[in-house]
Amino acid sequence: MSLRATARVNLAAIERNVSRLRLAEGVQLCAVVKADAYGHGAVPVARAALRGGAARLAVAAAEEAAELRAAGLDARLLIMGALSAEELPTALAAGAELTAWSDAFVDAVAASASQPVRMHVKLDTGMGRLGTRDAREALGVAERIAAGAPALELAGLMTHFATADTDPEFLEHQLRSFEPLVAEFRRRWPGIAVHAANSAATLRAPDSHFDFVRCGIAIYGCDPMNDDPALRGLEPALELRSYVAAVKRARAGESVGYGRRFVAERETWIATLPIGYGDGVRRALTNNCDVIVDGRRYPLVGTVSMDNITIDLGAEPAARVGQVATVIGRDGDQVQTAEDLANRIGTINYEIVCGISRRVPRAYHRDGEPA
Ligand SMILES: *Cc1c(COP(=O)(O)O)cnc(C)c1O
């Protein structure tokens, strides 16, 4: 296979990641498949997550909900993000559950709902983005939803952690500020689902699991703390590959790529791989990561350009034109993870996998077998 750039996604790994996330008896997993399933492809990933045991799905945007419904997925589906008046009809047509924190939004939904709409009230306990910081307002919004029955149904109470990956103390603080409202909601509306945990909280704070956890990054086999995923039994599902399209000699003093940011100190051989920042290989990785060919690591040298990168094969090149080149993934004993790339350039694995562009075809398999 020598397509210029391909993302191979192992759906069996996603199923296993979902089933391995340890949850207490009765706690459900909601698979977060926003942003095209973090670059992995929303529809096949959603199906795999449900096969692995996820009970629900969540996305950020109305169009994302519509895409899943159009593909025939009928699982419970929560839109976690804000919805404008223009987006609301799409969300309602998808039969999605909605996130609410103001009376005005509840009224807008009530005015356009043609079938019962499940709504989740969001309390902002410290993230500082969406939701109300005022527990009394949250209660008021819930009462308004409950009063809107049967067009509206109060389905849940939620919050979101700002530091589950970095600061357990602040997570604890958010949890403590959430609990009184949880008690009040459960007393008044015993059937509702309470949810708070993202992947990091799911892994590190079992007391934050409530009725269901909302896991994104972990189901893709990426580590929410940007450590080695293997340490937590997570299996990266995605591999990003290219191939050796050309091999040429660089004599001492000759340069490679835009801006001449690599100049050969001595004679060496350079391989060009037709993958670049237009595909999602971040330009900041210029002279700052490896690529694996035939089980050996080679330094990426020269500027990452839109369509190509270059690697230094050394004085006696073993790599040949046509061989597979791995940017993310394993080849033989060598592995490079999305976390490795993220840590090189001061970002997070989320941004690495979400950044793989539309130009890169996704190829699905189950442990190497056709999906
Ligand atoms: C994206 C998102 C999640 C999932 O976060 P991960 O860290 O990927 O598990 C959960 N809840 C909300 C509100 C989100 O926006």
The ligand as an ORCA input file, in Angstrom:
! r2SCAN-3c Opt
* xyz 0 1
  C     -14.940     16.826     25.016
  C     -15.716     16.671     26.255
  C     -15.620     15.506     27.020
  C     -14.636     14.387     26.707
  O     -13.341     14.752     27.169
  P     -12.108     13.738     27.087
  O     -11.044     14.409     27.861
  O     -11.758     13.599     25.643
  O     -12.562     12.454     27.682
  C     -16.477     15.374     28.116
  N     -17.337     16.370     28.450
  C     -17.426     17.515     27.751
  C     -18.382     18.558     28.166
  C     -16.609     17.716     26.645
  O     -16.697     18.864     25.965
*
